[in-house]
Amino acid sequence: MTTLRDIPSVERLLQTRPAAEMVATFGRNLTLDALRSTLEDIRTRVKAEQLTTLPSMDLILADAESRVATWTKPTLLPVINATGVILHTNLGRAPLSDASIRAMDAVSRGYSNLEYDLDKGTRGSRLSHAESILKKLTGAEAAVIVNNNASAVMLLLAALANKKKVVISRTQLVEIGGGFRVPDVMKQSGAKLVEVGTTNRVHLSDYEEAIDKSTALVMHAHRSNFKIVGFTEEPPLDDIVNAAHAAGVPFVSDLGSGAFLDTAQYGLAHEPTVQETLVAGADLVCFSGDKLLGGPQAGIIIGDAQLIAKIRKHPLARAVRADKTCIAGLTATLLHYLKDEPDREIPIWRMVCLTLKQVKGRAEAWKLELGHGEIVEGESTVGGGSLPGESFKTYLLALDVKSPDRALKKLREQNPPIIARTEDNRILLDPRTVLPEQEGALIVGIKNALKI
Ligand SMILES: *Cc1c(COP(=O)(O)O)cnc(C)c1O
């Protein structure tokens, strides 16, 4: 008969070699917690008379070790994105360039001149770093960098339109996802929405009738994740800007993705660029750092110096300011555009630029290594609130499986987890979004998961 008194004490377990190793790896407190929690379970089972013999010391220690390993395992992990969705919001959007990662590493390792003017030896501004590059790239007068584009929109409206009217078309009262609804954000910021037009059509006269001296802003929000097709109308951007300016009202555009390159040159639909929106006369443009820009999570507002000065002074600006790693990474990403090397250096643009031949070559190499599968034509997408409904040709490696859901789960259980898609009892893997340095792990993971 097993009794509670036969169970080893924490003190005795602590004197063993495995426990000493656990203390060295995980620290004394966690080791104690794990040992106690294992022993508590054993006690409960002994009391319930579920145990005829006690587990050995080794088994008890192994159980405690697996507990502490589970507790300390990070939940945020790198994964392999084989979905073909380049900006996958659930998978962390844009992977960063080497230069951006190095810049972020350098400023986070030690001190930096984040808010220090090295020339004068006095206090400086954290915004000055990315601002000069943004000005050079876009010709804008000034810039503000915040935490993300949602906060950029909120800040912009709170600073410039609190308790005032903002004219926006009903064709643009969009929901981006994750609870970001343009009308809700506008209301939250204290702005008073003046909706014009209908869901599918808005005319210049709608804007002209709505804009008056008491209007604070005319706003545009990019339809990032859907298209309106059929009986639709929207006046050209220049005309709306002119209508706003005729009444002395600034025009602001929430571009969402913030492309600096013309996506049309890669066989995709045209996504409005930052530069052309400024050329059309927008007084302020805001966009994300981690969508088509291909940098770290950030919100960027550029444009008129006086409006930017007001935005910088608003208390919310402090609440949503960008941190030093973001500013360092963003600056390095922007520099790729200035040096005319985004398609060589920025991972998402490298993925967009991959030729069909290159994609097919990689899929064929995977097939060869696995000794399984078939190369099929398919579609990659940009995703992440850019180019809705747009896709471009790719080649996929298709693997036959009995149960696609089980196979997907097995792939997700690999280290690093592999995220793929399925179609007709087949697993589909798109080389376009798999980083070249992950290919080895991908092959090992697939073999392991699918037992091939
Ligand atoms: C994605 C998007 C946002 C939100 O940007 P985040 O950087 O994700 O906060 C806002 N507006 C539009 C039009 C978008 O597409």
The ligand as a Gaussian input file, in Angstrom:
#p B3LYP/6-31G(d) Opt

LIG

0 1
 C       -4.194000      48.702000     -42.181000
 C       -4.927000      49.993000     -42.179000
 C       -5.015000      50.769000     -41.013000
 C       -4.410000      50.312000     -39.713000
 O       -3.017000      50.297000     -39.806000
 P       -2.151000      49.532000     -38.681000
 O       -0.750000      49.899000     -39.013000
 O       -2.458000      48.091000     -38.810000
 O       -2.583000      50.078000     -37.357000
 C       -5.695000      51.951000     -41.070000
 N       -6.271000      52.375000     -42.217000
 C       -6.212000      51.658000     -43.361000
 C       -6.892000      52.193000     -44.590000
 C       -5.532000      50.440000     -43.378000
 O       -5.478000      49.715000     -44.503000

